[in-house]
């Protein structure tokens, strides 16, 4: 196995730990570990096509003997670089910022930086190839879609007991319980995947030919006896034509919830998936109120 050893510097753009008190010096040397800057080298492993990085320094500076030493501490484990920083934060008050912990390889695959933590301190770094979990997440999204509730419309005036009125705002809403994320998880041979759908907008398509109204949701219901607001809420629509001119005397409206869909894997990968929408048909009867003036 051949290995090309290269000093990791700012120009190499591989990885840097920037110690808040020594940002300039750490950037020049490659990284700092919270206990003074140390030199770092990266070697190309021709077998697994990964970049193996080793921190070189005294045992005190890296929390153990340098990589490759037979006296390395036994209580070591590999975690993502973010997890490593969180684990070691308890033993050092200094602040460490991670920069560039993921990269795209020449063949389009992705790698993520992992850290070897020994005795509560970071002792070694390694670039590890990560699989693309997008396809598995897309399949899991179908389970999330099955769990999404259809909008349960609540209207003011109540369309079940009365009708909407021309030129009077029709408020629309859904119960607050429907305005919460819905998720599903599954275990793959590599990681645990979780797909989450989050409601982001409530839409009302009036069915009279006008454009739909979109609001951030979940809308509100007018409380009888409450004072009339100066302006109608965002989740409302005002019909200008009675439904008597519609086929069957009813406007075929629809109420929709738009969902943003994201996924996350236990190895730190995240992504977005195509948005979803749930729909409920809403027949709306709209009547006119005519005022009659009588001469005195």
Number of C-alpha atoms within 10 A of each C-alpha: 6 9 12 11 13 13 15 21 19 15 10 10 12 19 23 25 23 23 23 14 14 14 17 12 15 23 20 16 17 25 28 28 24 24 13 15 23 18 17 23 17 20 17 18 14 12 8 10 12 17 21 20 25 20 23 18 19 12 13 11 21 25 21 24 21 20 18 10 9 8 11 16 14 9 9 17 14 16 17 20 23 15 15 20 23 10 15 17 16 11 10 14 9 13 14 21 13 14 12 12 17 19 17 11 12 7 6 8 12 16 19 20 23 22 24 20 27 22 15 20 25 25 27 24 25 21 25 18 19 16 13 14 19 18 9 15 24 18 11 20 25 12 14 20 19 8 13 20 14 16 21 17 19 19 19 19 19 16 17 10 6 13 16 23 20 17 16 16 19 24 23 27 23 22 15 11 8 16 20 12 15 18 20 18 18 13 12 11 5 12 16 14 22 20 27 22 24 19 24 17 18 25 23 25 20 21 18 19 9 9 10 16 15 18 18 14 21 22 22 19 19 18 9 9 6 7 8 10 8 6 7 14 17 15 22 21 20 15 18 14 16 21 23 14 12 15 9 10 15 18 23 18 18 19 24 22 29 20 23 17 23 20 24 20 22 12 15 12 17 17 14 15 16 10 14 17 17 16 16 16 15 19 16 22 20 25 18 16 9 6 6 6 6 5 4 3
